[in-house]
Structures are given as structure tokens and as C-alpha cells.
Amino acid sequence: MRHASGPRGGVVAELTPFGFVVGTSLLHRLDARFKILFLIGLSLASINAHFDGLAVLTLVLAGSLFFCRIQWKSAWRELRYFLILLAMVFAARVLSTGGSPAITIWMITISLPGLTTAALVCWRLAFVVLLGLAFVATTRPAEIRAAVQWFLKPVPLVSEKKVATMMGLILRFIPVILNQARETAEAQKARGVENRKNPVYRLAKIGFPVMRRTFERADDLASAMEARCFTENRTNPELSAHWRDWVAMGAVVCLCMALLTL
């Protein structure tokens, strides 16, 4: 289903890839608690990994994502803004890293260490983002909430149910924000705002309406939750570890240890 009626009688844009996708792949069947540990461990491993280690991690992640039925066309459309951020990070790292000049364009000198460092940093950021996308796409929000609550239960002075509920709401609200941004961008495009040369003007015309409507949606959600006597004391799905979770744990640990030696 590509469209649905919104709470204000409008039309909600097509679903974004930043949400759970029903499937039967191995990632879908793993316990959410193990997947959170995998997310943390692989993210930390990518920070210290170099090109050869990142290549191994990327191949493993690409093979896992192949069976997750992610809408790659929609994912590419949503991630194009992240690519702009990567381009800015790449330019900043290239210009701020010294070394022997490799390319000189007018007054700008680009060094080989600068290119290497910039590519490495951008690759790491891209890997972490795709890793998070794989986690969100293969884990139900209710399971994420239950896993977070399970991890925080032994922590004193922390209301694990409230924290887990807030995280669940955040995950559910990300597609809403992205849909709202897309609708606003299409409306501004129809009004010819993109023809304005001033980027600050275009950003303000898109950013402020998105923020206002997002806060309105959040206020509507809070009112609806209060009207239905919502409470964080809800029955979570039962989490149970199977042999495949422990096998995957062993494989991820071995992979992270191998990366330390590369």
C-alpha cells in the first residue's frame, strides 16, 4: 500500500524504508537482544577498522541485507540527504589533513593522506548507517522495546519501561518525519521554491514547516495516548534465545577479533 489517510484528512506519503519490513531471513529470526549487541559490537569494530577490515564488514552486511527485502529504491531516495552530509565530511577531512600535495586546483591543495583519511571516515559512517537500517528493517518496534527494557532492568534508578517506550515511539516517528519532509518538499517544489538561488531561503521554507507539522503530529499522538489511558506497563513480546542466536554471536565475536588483527 503506497498511500493512506492521515490524521488530518490528508494523504500520507509512501512508506519509507526506515521501518520494519516483514520477512523470514536469518536477521528477522534473530533475538532482538542479540541484534542490539551485534549493532554495538560491529559499530565499534568499524571505528578501528581500515580499508581491508571495512571491506570484510561491508561484504558481510551486504550479504545479510540481500535477503531482507528492503526497498532499495526508496532507501536510496531517503539516503541522498545522508550522501550530501558524507560529501561535506569528505571535503572537510580532505581540506583539513596535511601531507604531500597530490592534486592542486587553483589555491586548493589536496594531499594523498587527506584523500585516504576522508574516504575511510566516510566509509565508516556509511557502514554504521546501513547497519542501523538493517537493524530497524529486521526488528519489530515491540521487540526493540522489550530488548531495551530487558537490558535496563538491572540498572538502578532508571525506569526501564519509560525509556523503552520512548525509544519505541522514536522508531515509529522516524517514518512520519521523513514522510512529512517529503510532502513539504513536494509542496514547495510545486510553488517554485527550488528555483530560488538562496540555499538558506530554501532550507527555511522546508525546515520550519516540517518542524511545525512534526510537533503537531507529536501533540496529536500525545493527546490520543492520554485519551486511551496509555501506560508504559504493557505486555511485551516474549524474547527467547535459540541456538542460531548463539551461533551468530560466536560468528560476530570472531569477526570482531579478526578485525583487530588486520
The 8 nearest C-alpha neighbors of each residue, nearest first, counted from 0:
[[1, 2, 3, 13, 14, 12, 11, 4],
 [0, 2, 13, 14, 12, 3, 11, 15],
 [3, 1, 13, 12, 11, 0, 10, 4],
 [4, 2, 11, 10, 5, 1, 12, 0],
 [3, 5, 10, 9, 11, 8, 6, 2],
 [4, 6, 9, 10, 8, 11, 7, 3],
 [5, 7, 8, 4, 9, 216, 219, 10],
 [8, 6, 5, 9, 4, 10, 216, 219],
 [7, 9, 5, 6, 4, 10, 11, 3],
 [10, 8, 5, 7, 4, 11, 6, 3],
 [9, 11, 4, 5, 3, 12, 2, 8],
 [10, 12, 5, 3, 2, 4, 9, 13],
 [13, 11, 178, 2, 10, 14, 182, 1],
 [12, 14, 1, 2, 15, 11, 178, 0],
 [15, 13, 12, 1, 16, 174, 178, 2],
 [14, 16, 17, 174, 73, 13, 18, 178],
 [15, 17, 74, 18, 70, 73, 69, 14],
 [18, 16, 15, 174, 132, 136, 135, 19],
 [19, 17, 136, 16, 135, 20, 15, 174],
 [18, 20, 136, 139, 137, 135, 138, 21],
 [21, 19, 136, 137, 22, 18, 69, 68],
 [22, 20, 19, 23, 137, 27, 68, 136],
 [21, 23, 24, 20, 27, 67, 68, 137],
 [22, 24, 27, 25, 28, 21, 67, 26],
 [25, 23, 27, 26, 22, 66, 67, 28],
 [24, 26, 28, 27, 29, 23, 63, 66],
 [25, 27, 29, 24, 28, 137, 63, 67],
 [26, 28, 137, 24, 25, 29, 23, 22],
 [29, 27, 25, 26, 30, 24, 23, 137],
 [30, 28, 26, 27, 244, 31, 25, 34],
 [29, 31, 33, 32, 240, 34, 244, 28],
 [32, 30, 34, 33, 146, 142, 143, 35],
 [33, 31, 146, 35, 34, 30, 36, 147],
 [32, 34, 36, 35, 30, 31, 37, 244],
 [33, 35, 37, 31, 36, 32, 38, 30],
 [34, 36, 38, 32, 37, 33, 31, 39],
 [37, 35, 33, 39, 34, 38, 40, 32],
 [36, 38, 34, 40, 35, 39, 41, 33],
 [39, 37, 35, 36, 41, 40, 42, 34],
 [38, 40, 36, 42, 37, 41, 43, 35],
 [41, 39, 37, 43, 42, 38, 36, 44],
 [42, 40, 44, 43, 38, 39, 37, 45],
 [41, 43, 45, 39, 44, 40, 127, 38],
 [44, 42, 40, 46, 41, 45, 39, 47],
 [43, 45, 41, 42, 46, 47, 255, 40],
 [44, 46, 48, 42, 43, 47, 123, 41],
 [47, 45, 43, 44, 48, 123, 42, 49],
 [46, 48, 45, 44, 49, 43, 259, 258],
 [49, 47, 45, 52, 46, 53, 44, 258],
 [48, 50, 52, 51, 53, 47, 119, 45],
 [49, 51, 53, 52, 54, 48, 119, 122],
 [52, 50, 54, 53, 49, 55, 261, 48],
 [53, 51, 48, 55, 49, 54, 50, 258],
 [54, 52, 56, 50, 55, 51, 48, 49],
 [53, 55, 51, 57, 52, 56, 50, 58],
 [56, 54, 52, 58, 53, 57, 59, 51],
 [57, 55, 53, 59, 58, 54, 60, 52],
 [56, 58, 60, 54, 59, 55, 53, 61],
 [57, 59, 61, 55, 60, 56, 62, 54],
 [60, 58, 56, 62, 57, 61, 63, 55],
 [59, 61, 57, 63, 62, 58, 64, 56],
 [62, 60, 58, 64, 63, 59, 57, 65],
 [61, 63, 59, 65, 60, 64, 58, 66],
 [64, 62, 60, 61, 65, 66, 59, 67],
 [65, 63, 67, 61, 66, 62, 60, 133],
 [64, 66, 62, 63, 67, 61, 68, 69],
 [65, 67, 64, 68, 24, 63, 62, 69],
 [66, 68, 64, 69, 65, 24, 22, 137],
 [69, 67, 66, 70, 65, 22, 20, 64],
 [68, 70, 67, 71, 16, 20, 136, 64],
 [71, 69, 73, 72, 16, 74, 68, 15],
 [70, 72, 74, 73, 69, 75, 16, 68],
 [73, 71, 75, 74, 70, 76, 69, 77],
 [72, 74, 76, 71, 75, 70, 16, 77],
 [75, 73, 71, 77, 76, 16, 72, 78],
 [74, 76, 78, 72, 73, 77, 71, 79],
 [77, 75, 73, 74, 79, 78, 72, 80],
 [78, 76, 74, 75, 79, 73, 80, 15],
 [79, 77, 81, 75, 80, 76, 74, 82],
 [78, 80, 82, 81, 77, 76, 75, 83],
 [81, 79, 83, 82, 78, 84, 77, 76],
 [80, 82, 84, 78, 83, 79, 85, 77],
 [83, 81, 85, 79, 80, 84, 86, 78],
 [84, 82, 86, 80, 81, 85, 87, 79],
 [83, 85, 81, 87, 82, 86, 88, 80],
 [86, 84, 82, 88, 83, 87, 121, 89],
 [85, 87, 89, 83, 84, 88, 82, 90],
 [86, 88, 84, 90, 85, 89, 91, 83],
 [89, 87, 85, 91, 86, 90, 92, 84],
 [88, 90, 117, 86, 92, 87, 91, 85],
 [89, 91, 93, 87, 88, 92, 86, 94],
 [92, 90, 88, 94, 89, 93, 95, 87],
 [93, 91, 117, 95, 89, 94, 90, 96],
 [94, 92, 113, 90, 91, 114, 95, 96],
 [93, 95, 91, 92, 96, 90, 109, 113],
 [94, 96, 92, 93, 91, 97, 113, 90],
 [97, 95, 113, 93, 94, 92, 98, 112],
 [98, 96, 110, 95, 113, 99, 112, 94],
 [97, 99, 110, 112, 100, 96, 111, 113],
 [98, 100, 110, 101, 111, 97, 112, 109],
 [101, 99, 110, 109, 102, 108, 98, 111],
 [100, 102, 110, 111, 109, 99, 103, 108],
 [103, 101, 109, 100, 108, 104, 110, 111],
 [102, 104, 108, 107, 109, 105, 101, 100],
 [105, 103, 107, 106, 108, 102, 109, 101],
 [104, 106, 107, 103, 108, 102, 109, 100],
 [107, 105, 104, 108, 103, 109, 102, 94],
 [108, 106, 104, 105, 103, 109, 94, 102],
 [109, 107, 103, 102, 100, 104, 106, 110],
 [110, 108, 102, 100, 101, 103, 93, 94],
 [109, 111, 100, 101, 113, 98, 99, 112],
 [110, 112, 114, 113, 101, 115, 109, 100],
 [113, 111, 115, 114, 110, 116, 98, 96],
 [112, 114, 93, 96, 110, 116, 111, 115],
 [115, 113, 111, 117, 112, 116, 93, 118],
 [114, 116, 112, 118, 113, 117, 119, 111],
 [115, 117, 119, 113, 118, 114, 112, 120],
 [118, 116, 89, 92, 114, 120, 119, 115],
 [117, 119, 121, 115, 116, 120, 122, 114],
 [118, 120, 116, 122, 117, 121, 115, 123],
 [121, 119, 123, 117, 122, 118, 116, 124],
 [120, 122, 124, 118, 123, 119, 85, 125],
 [123, 121, 125, 119, 120, 124, 118, 126],
 [124, 122, 126, 120, 121, 125, 45, 119],
 [125, 123, 121, 127, 126, 122, 128, 120],
 [124, 126, 122, 128, 123, 127, 121, 129],
 [125, 127, 123, 129, 124, 128, 130, 122],
 [126, 128, 130, 124, 125, 129, 42, 131],
 [127, 129, 131, 125, 130, 126, 132, 124],
 [130, 128, 132, 126, 131, 127, 133, 125],
 [129, 131, 127, 133, 128, 132, 126, 134],
 [132, 130, 134, 128, 129, 133, 135, 127],
 [131, 133, 129, 135, 130, 134, 136, 128],
 [134, 132, 130, 136, 131, 135, 137, 129],
 [135, 133, 131, 132, 137, 136, 138, 130],
 [134, 136, 132, 138, 137, 133, 18, 19],
 [135, 137, 19, 133, 20, 18, 134, 138],
 [136, 138, 27, 134, 135, 19, 26, 20],
 [139, 137, 135, 136, 19, 134, 27, 140],
 [138, 140, 142, 141, 19, 143, 137, 135],
 [141, 139, 143, 142, 167, 144, 138, 170],
 [142, 140, 144, 139, 143, 145, 235, 236],
 [141, 143, 145, 139, 144, 140, 146, 31],
 [144, 142, 140, 146, 145, 141, 31, 147],
 [143, 145, 163, 141, 147, 142, 146, 167],
 [144, 146, 142, 148, 143, 147, 235, 149],
 [147, 145, 149, 143, 32, 148, 144, 31],
 [148, 146, 150, 144, 149, 145, 163, 143],
 [147, 149, 159, 145, 151, 146, 163, 150],
 [150, 148, 146, 152, 147, 151, 145, 159],
 [151, 149, 147, 148, 152, 146, 153, 32],
 [152, 150, 148, 159, 154, 149, 153, 147],
 [151, 153, 149, 154, 159, 150, 148, 155],
 [154, 152, 151, 155, 150, 149, 157, 159],
 [155, 153, 151, 152, 157, 156, 150, 159],
 [154, 156, 157, 153, 152, 158, 151, 159],
 [157, 155, 158, 154, 159, 153, 152, 151],
 [158, 156, 155, 159, 154, 151, 152, 162],
 [159, 157, 160, 161, 162, 156, 152, 151],
 [158, 160, 148, 162, 151, 161, 152, 157],
 [161, 159, 163, 162, 158, 231, 148, 164],
 [162, 160, 164, 163, 158, 159, 231, 165],
 [161, 163, 165, 159, 164, 160, 166, 158],
 [164, 162, 144, 166, 160, 148, 161, 165],
 [165, 163, 167, 161, 162, 166, 160, 168],
 [166, 164, 168, 162, 167, 163, 161, 169],
 [167, 165, 169, 163, 168, 164, 162, 170],
 [166, 168, 164, 170, 165, 169, 144, 140],
 [169, 167, 171, 165, 166, 170, 172, 164],
 [168, 170, 166, 172, 171, 167, 165, 173],
 [171, 169, 167, 168, 172, 173, 166, 140],
 [170, 172, 168, 169, 173, 167, 174, 140],
 [171, 173, 175, 169, 170, 174, 168, 176],
 [172, 174, 176, 175, 170, 171, 177, 169],
 [175, 173, 177, 176, 172, 15, 178, 17],
 [176, 174, 172, 178, 173, 177, 179, 171],
 [175, 177, 179, 173, 174, 178, 180, 172],
 [178, 176, 180, 174, 179, 175, 181, 173],
 [179, 177, 181, 175, 180, 176, 12, 174],
 [178, 180, 176, 182, 177, 181, 175, 183],
 [179, 181, 177, 183, 178, 182, 209, 184],
 [182, 180, 178, 184, 179, 183, 185, 177],
 [183, 181, 179, 185, 184, 180, 186, 178],
 [182, 184, 186, 180, 185, 181, 187, 179],
 [183, 185, 181, 187, 186, 182, 188, 180],
 [186, 184, 188, 182, 183, 187, 181, 189],
 [187, 185, 183, 189, 188, 184, 182, 190],
 [188, 186, 190, 184, 189, 192, 185, 183],
 [187, 189, 185, 191, 190, 186, 192, 193],
 [188, 190, 186, 187, 191, 185, 192, 184],
 [191, 189, 187, 188, 192, 186, 193, 185],
 [192, 190, 188, 193, 189, 194, 187, 195],
 [191, 193, 194, 187, 190, 195, 188, 201],
 [192, 194, 195, 191, 188, 201, 187, 196],
 [195, 193, 192, 191, 196, 188, 201, 197],
 [194, 196, 193, 197, 192, 201, 198, 200],
 [195, 197, 198, 194, 193, 201, 200, 199],
 [196, 198, 200, 199, 195, 201, 202, 194],
 [199, 197, 201, 200, 202, 196, 195, 203],
 [200, 198, 202, 201, 197, 203, 204, 196],
 [201, 199, 203, 197, 198, 202, 204, 195],
 [202, 200, 198, 204, 203, 199, 205, 192],
 [201, 203, 199, 205, 200, 204, 206, 198],
 [204, 202, 206, 200, 205, 201, 207, 199],
 [203, 205, 201, 202, 206, 200, 207, 208],
 [204, 206, 202, 203, 208, 207, 184, 209],
 [207, 205, 203, 209, 202, 208, 204, 210],
 [206, 208, 210, 209, 203, 205, 211, 204],
 [209, 207, 211, 210, 206, 205, 212, 204],
 [210, 208, 206, 212, 207, 211, 180, 213],
 [209, 211, 213, 207, 208, 212, 214, 206],
 [212, 210, 208, 214, 213, 209, 207, 215],
 [211, 213, 215, 209, 214, 210, 208, 216],
 [212, 214, 216, 210, 215, 211, 209, 217],
 [213, 215, 217, 211, 216, 212, 218, 210],
 [216, 214, 212, 218, 213, 217, 219, 211],
 [217, 215, 219, 213, 214, 218, 212, 220],
 [216, 218, 214, 220, 215, 219, 221, 213],
 [219, 217, 215, 221, 220, 216, 214, 222],
 [220, 218, 216, 222, 217, 221, 223, 215],
 [219, 221, 217, 223, 218, 222, 216, 224],
 [220, 222, 218, 224, 223, 219, 217, 225],
 [223, 221, 219, 225, 220, 224, 226, 218],
 [222, 224, 220, 226, 221, 225, 219, 227],
 [225, 223, 229, 221, 227, 222, 226, 220],
 [224, 226, 228, 222, 227, 223, 229, 221],
 [227, 225, 223, 224, 228, 222, 229, 221],
 [226, 228, 224, 225, 229, 223, 222, 230],
 [229, 227, 225, 226, 224, 230, 223, 222],
 [230, 228, 224, 227, 225, 231, 226, 223],
 [229, 231, 232, 228, 233, 224, 225, 227],
 [230, 232, 233, 160, 161, 164, 229, 163],
 [233, 231, 230, 234, 160, 229, 161, 235],
 [234, 232, 231, 235, 230, 160, 229, 164],
 [233, 235, 236, 232, 237, 145, 231, 141],
 [234, 236, 145, 233, 237, 141, 142, 144],
 [237, 235, 238, 142, 234, 145, 141, 144],
 [236, 238, 235, 239, 145, 142, 234, 146],
 [239, 237, 236, 30, 240, 142, 31, 145],
 [238, 240, 237, 241, 30, 31, 32, 29],
 [241, 239, 30, 244, 238, 242, 245, 29],
 [242, 240, 244, 243, 239, 245, 30, 29],
 [241, 243, 245, 244, 246, 240, 247, 29],
 [242, 244, 246, 241, 245, 247, 29, 240],
 [245, 243, 247, 242, 241, 246, 29, 248],
 [244, 246, 248, 242, 247, 243, 249, 241],
 [245, 247, 243, 249, 248, 244, 242, 250],
 [246, 248, 250, 244, 245, 249, 243, 251],
 [249, 247, 245, 251, 246, 250, 244, 252],
 [248, 250, 246, 252, 247, 251, 253, 245],
 [251, 249, 247, 253, 248, 252, 254, 246],
 [250, 252, 254, 248, 253, 249, 247, 255],
 [253, 251, 249, 255, 254, 250, 248, 256],
 [252, 254, 256, 250, 251, 255, 257, 249],
 [253, 255, 251, 257, 252, 256, 250, 258],
 [256, 254, 258, 252, 257, 253, 44, 251],
 [257, 255, 253, 259, 258, 254, 252, 260],
 [256, 258, 254, 259, 260, 255, 253, 261],
 [259, 257, 255, 261, 260, 256, 52, 254],
 [258, 260, 256, 257, 261, 255, 48, 47],
 [259, 261, 258, 257, 256, 255, 52, 48],
 [260, 258, 259, 52, 257, 51, 48, 49]]
